Amino acid sequence: MSGALGCSLAGMVGRILLSRPRRAKASRVRLQRDVKTADRLAAQFQALIQEDAQAYCALLCAQKADRGIASARRRAIQTPIRICEAAVEATDLIRSMTPLAGPYLGSDLKAGKALLRGAFESALTMAAINSQGPDPDGRNKIIRRTLTRLQKRIRS
């Protein structure tokens, strides 16, 4: 939920900035695109939250039945990674909007970044936990590289 809220804050700031009549045409076009992106990402976070819960339930069921564990585990790893990717994209969006916002709207963007970082860190932890255990096909190394790359992007 924190990711969706962070994106909603970005969308709110974008809409407020668009409501100012003396905005240059180039920045208006950019802000309109940013608002659409923020709305898309907020909806994506909502869907990913549901997908993550379903993936975890599927993993538990697969473990209980002792079959289909590998594919359920992959899904339980990939969904949090997609949450991390969405958090990075939304954080990049907020970074691009920050120069257009003043101190008051800038504080909303900072709050949005903090919420997105929380969503990122939570999903990162889940992906790391779900990737522990046997690794017969060697995917864990790739997963760790992906997560490290995403960490660097969100923290920069």
Secondary structure as GFF3:
##gff-version 3
##sequence-region A 1 156
A	DSSP	alpha_helix	2	18	.	.	.	ID=ss1
A	DSSP	alpha_helix	25	65	.	.	.	ID=ss2
A	DSSP	alpha_helix	69	97	.	.	.	ID=ss3
A	DSSP	three_ten_helix	98	100	.	.	.	ID=ss4
A	DSSP	alpha_helix	103	130	.	.	.	ID=ss5
A	DSSP	alpha_helix	139	155	.	.	.	ID=ss6
###
